[in-house]
Amino acid sequence: MEVDPLGGSKYLILIVDEGSGCMKGFSLRAKSDNEE
């Protein structure tokens, strides 16, 4: 199955972006919890 390279990249970047965003939020939350 052929996939449009640009469309695939955009989709992949979106997933990675969302993933790192969740990771960052999780890390920040854990850090503030430890500080309290």
C-alpha distance matrix in Angstrom:
0.0 3.8 6.5 10.0 12.1 15.1 13.8 12.3 15.7 17.7 16.3 16.9 20.3 21.2 20.7 22.6 25.2 25.8 26.0 28.6 30.4 30.8 31.9 34.4 35.8 36.2 37.9 40.2 41.1 41.9 44.0 46.1 46.6 48.0 50.3 52.0
3.8 0.0 3.8 6.8 8.8 12.0 11.2 10.2 13.4 15.5 14.8 15.6 18.6 19.8 19.9 21.6 23.9 25.0 25.5 27.7 29.5 30.4 31.5 33.7 35.2 35.9 37.5 39.6 40.8 41.7 43.6 45.6 46.5 47.8 49.9 51.7
6.5 3.8 0.0 3.8 6.0 8.7 7.5 6.6 9.9 11.7 11.2 12.2 15.1 16.2 16.6 18.4 20.4 21.5 22.3 24.5 26.0 27.1 28.4 30.4 31.9 32.8 34.4 36.3 37.5 38.7 40.4 42.4 43.3 44.8 46.7 48.5
10.0 6.8 3.8 0.0 3.8 5.6 5.2 6.0 8.6 10.0 10.6 12.1 14.1 15.3 16.6 18.2 19.7 21.2 22.4 24.2 25.5 27.1 28.5 30.0 31.6 32.9 34.4 36.0 37.5 38.8 40.3 42.1 43.4 44.9 46.6 48.4
12.1 8.8 6.0 3.8 0.0 3.8 5.5 5.1 6.1 8.5 9.9 10.4 12.0 14.0 15.3 16.2 17.8 19.8 20.8 22.2 23.8 25.6 26.6 28.0 29.9 31.2 32.4 34.0 35.8 37.0 38.3 40.2 41.7 43.0 44.5 46.6
15.1 12.0 8.7 5.6 3.8 0.0 3.8 5.4 5.2 6.1 8.6 9.8 10.5 12.2 14.3 15.3 16.0 18.2 19.8 20.9 22.0 24.2 25.5 26.5 28.2 30.0 31.1 32.4 34.2 35.8 36.9 38.6 40.2 41.7 43.0 45.0
13.8 11.2 7.5 5.2 5.5 3.8 0.0 3.8 5.5 5.2 6.2 8.6 9.9 10.6 12.5 14.3 15.1 16.6 18.3 20.1 20.9 22.7 24.3 25.6 27.0 28.6 30.2 31.5 32.9 34.6 36.0 37.6 39.0 40.7 42.1 43.9
12.3 10.2 6.6 6.0 5.1 5.4 3.8 0.0 3.8 5.5 5.1 6.1 8.5 9.8 10.7 12.3 14.0 15.4 16.4 18.3 19.8 21.2 22.5 24.1 25.7 26.9 28.4 30.1 31.6 32.9 34.4 36.2 37.5 39.0 40.6 42.5
15.7 13.4 9.9 8.6 6.1 5.2 5.5 3.8 0.0 3.8 5.4 5.0 5.9 8.4 9.8 10.4 11.7 14.0 15.0 16.2 17.8 19.7 20.7 22.0 23.9 25.3 26.4 28.0 29.8 31.1 32.3 34.2 35.7 37.0 38.5 40.5
17.7 15.5 11.7 10.0 8.5 6.1 5.2 5.5 3.8 0.0 3.8 5.5 5.2 6.1 8.7 9.9 10.2 12.1 14.1 15.3 16.1 18.2 19.8 20.7 22.2 24.1 25.4 26.6 28.3 30.0 31.2 32.7 34.3 36.0 37.3 39.1
16.3 14.8 11.2 10.6 9.9 8.6 6.2 5.1 5.4 3.8 0.0 3.8 5.5 5.1 6.4 8.8 9.8 10.7 12.3 14.4 15.3 16.7 18.4 20.0 21.2 22.6 24.3 25.8 27.0 28.6 30.2 31.8 33.0 34.8 36.4 38.0
16.9 15.6 12.2 12.1 10.4 9.8 8.6 6.1 5.0 5.5 3.8 0.0 3.8 5.4 5.2 6.2 8.4 9.9 10.5 12.3 14.0 15.4 16.4 18.2 19.9 21.0 22.4 24.2 25.7 26.8 28.4 30.3 31.5 32.9 34.6 36.5
20.3 18.6 15.1 14.1 12.0 10.5 9.9 8.5 5.9 5.2 5.5 3.8 0.0 3.8 5.4 5.1 5.8 8.4 9.6 10.4 11.8 14.0 15.0 16.1 18.0 19.6 20.7 22.1 23.9 25.3 26.5 28.3 29.9 31.3 32.6 34.6
21.2 19.8 16.2 15.3 14.0 12.2 10.6 9.8 8.4 6.1 5.1 5.4 3.8 0.0 3.8 5.5 5.0 6.1 8.4 10.0 10.4 12.3 14.1 15.2 16.4 18.2 19.8 21.0 22.4 24.2 25.6 27.0 28.4 30.3 31.6 33.3
20.7 19.9 16.6 16.6 15.3 14.3 12.5 10.7 9.8 8.7 6.4 5.2 5.4 3.8 0.0 3.8 5.4 5.2 6.0 8.7 9.8 10.6 12.2 14.2 15.3 16.4 18.2 19.9 21.0 22.4 24.2 25.9 26.9 28.6 30.4 32.0
22.6 21.6 18.4 18.2 16.2 15.3 14.3 12.3 10.4 9.9 8.8 6.2 5.1 5.5 3.8 0.0 3.8 5.5 4.9 6.1 8.4 9.8 10.4 12.1 14.1 15.1 16.2 18.1 19.7 20.8 22.2 24.2 25.5 26.8 28.5 30.5
25.2 23.9 20.4 19.7 17.8 16.0 15.1 14.0 11.7 10.2 9.8 8.4 5.8 5.0 5.4 3.8 0.0 3.8 5.4 5.4 6.1 8.7 9.9 10.5 12.2 14.1 15.3 16.4 18.2 19.9 21.0 22.6 24.2 25.8 27.0 28.9
25.8 25.0 21.5 21.2 19.8 18.2 16.6 15.4 14.0 12.1 10.7 9.9 8.4 6.1 5.2 5.5 3.8 0.0 3.8 5.6 5.0 6.2 8.6 9.9 10.5 12.2 14.2 15.3 16.4 18.3 19.9 21.2 22.5 24.4 25.9 27.4
26.0 25.5 22.3 22.4 20.8 19.8 18.3 16.4 15.0 14.1 12.3 10.5 9.6 8.4 6.0 4.9 5.4 3.8 0.0 3.8 5.3 5.2 6.2 8.6 10.0 10.5 12.3 14.3 15.3 16.5 18.3 20.1 21.1 22.6 24.5 26.2
28.6 27.7 24.5 24.2 22.2 20.9 20.1 18.3 16.2 15.3 14.4 12.3 10.4 10.0 8.7 6.1 5.4 5.6 3.8 0.0 3.8 5.4 4.8 6.0 8.5 9.6 10.2 12.0 13.9 15.0 16.1 18.2 19.6 20.8 22.4 24.5
30.4 29.5 26.0 25.5 23.8 22.0 20.9 19.8 17.8 16.1 15.3 14.0 11.8 10.4 9.8 8.4 6.1 5.0 5.3 3.8 0.0 3.8 5.4 5.2 6.2 8.5 9.9 10.6 12.2 14.2 15.3 16.6 18.3 20.1 21.3 23.0
30.8 30.4 27.1 27.1 25.6 24.2 22.7 21.2 19.7 18.2 16.7 15.4 14.0 12.3 10.6 9.8 8.7 6.2 5.2 5.4 3.8 0.0 3.8 5.5 5.1 6.0 8.5 9.9 10.4 12.1 14.1 15.5 16.4 18.4 20.1 21.5
31.9 31.5 28.4 28.5 26.6 25.5 24.3 22.5 20.7 19.8 18.4 16.4 15.0 14.1 12.2 10.4 9.9 8.6 6.2 4.8 5.4 3.8 0.0 3.8 5.5 5.0 6.1 8.5 9.8 10.4 12.1 14.3 15.2 16.5 18.4 20.3
34.4 33.7 30.4 30.0 28.0 26.5 25.6 24.1 22.0 20.7 20.0 18.2 16.1 15.2 14.2 12.1 10.5 9.9 8.6 6.0 5.2 5.5 3.8 0.0 3.8 5.4 5.1 6.1 8.5 9.8 10.4 12.3 14.1 15.4 16.6 18.7
35.8 35.2 31.9 31.6 29.9 28.2 27.0 25.7 23.9 22.2 21.2 19.9 18.0 16.4 15.3 14.1 12.2 10.5 10.0 8.5 6.2 5.1 5.5 3.8 0.0 3.8 5.5 5.2 6.1 8.6 9.9 10.7 12.2 14.3 15.5 16.9
36.2 35.9 32.8 32.9 31.2 30.0 28.6 26.9 25.3 24.1 22.6 21.0 19.6 18.2 16.4 15.1 14.1 12.2 10.5 9.6 8.5 6.0 5.0 5.4 3.8 0.0 3.8 5.5 5.1 6.1 8.6 10.1 10.5 12.4 14.4 15.8
37.9 37.5 34.4 34.4 32.4 31.1 30.2 28.4 26.4 25.4 24.3 22.4 20.7 19.8 18.2 16.2 15.3 14.2 12.3 10.2 9.9 8.5 6.1 5.1 5.5 3.8 0.0 3.8 5.4 5.1 6.1 8.7 9.8 10.6 12.4 14.6
40.2 39.6 36.3 36.0 34.0 32.4 31.5 30.1 28.0 26.6 25.8 24.2 22.1 21.0 19.9 18.1 16.4 15.3 14.3 12.0 10.6 9.9 8.5 6.1 5.2 5.5 3.8 0.0 3.8 5.5 5.1 6.2 8.5 10.0 10.7 12.7
41.1 40.8 37.5 37.5 35.8 34.2 32.9 31.6 29.8 28.3 27.0 25.7 23.9 22.4 21.0 19.7 18.2 16.4 15.3 13.9 12.2 10.4 9.8 8.5 6.1 5.1 5.4 3.8 0.0 3.8 5.4 5.3 6.2 8.7 10.1 11.0
41.9 41.7 38.7 38.8 37.0 35.8 34.6 32.9 31.1 30.0 28.6 26.8 25.3 24.2 22.4 20.8 19.9 18.3 16.5 15.0 14.2 12.1 10.4 9.8 8.6 6.1 5.1 5.5 3.8 0.0 3.8 5.6 5.1 6.3 8.8 10.3
44.0 43.6 40.4 40.3 38.3 36.9 36.0 34.4 32.3 31.2 30.2 28.4 26.5 25.6 24.2 22.2 21.0 19.9 18.3 16.1 15.3 14.1 12.1 10.4 9.9 8.6 6.1 5.1 5.4 3.8 0.0 3.8 5.4 5.2 6.3 9.0
46.1 45.6 42.4 42.1 40.2 38.6 37.6 36.2 34.2 32.7 31.8 30.3 28.3 27.0 25.9 24.2 22.6 21.2 20.1 18.2 16.6 15.5 14.3 12.3 10.7 10.1 8.7 6.2 5.3 5.6 3.8 0.0 3.8 5.4 5.1 6.5
46.6 46.5 43.3 43.4 41.7 40.2 39.0 37.5 35.7 34.3 33.0 31.5 29.9 28.4 26.9 25.5 24.2 22.5 21.1 19.6 18.3 16.4 15.2 14.1 12.2 10.5 9.8 8.5 6.2 5.1 5.4 3.8 0.0 3.8 5.5 5.5
48.0 47.8 44.8 44.9 43.0 41.7 40.7 39.0 37.0 36.0 34.8 32.9 31.3 30.3 28.6 26.8 25.8 24.4 22.6 20.8 20.1 18.4 16.5 15.4 14.3 12.4 10.6 10.0 8.7 6.3 5.2 5.4 3.8 0.0 3.8 5.6
50.3 49.9 46.7 46.6 44.5 43.0 42.1 40.6 38.5 37.3 36.4 34.6 32.6 31.6 30.4 28.5 27.0 25.9 24.5 22.4 21.3 20.1 18.4 16.6 15.5 14.4 12.4 10.7 10.1 8.8 6.3 5.1 5.5 3.8 0.0 3.8
52.0 51.7 48.5 48.4 46.6 45.0 43.9 42.5 40.5 39.1 38.0 36.5 34.6 33.3 32.0 30.5 28.9 27.4 26.2 24.5 23.0 21.5 20.3 18.7 16.9 15.8 14.6 12.7 11.0 10.3 9.0 6.5 5.5 5.6 3.8 0.0
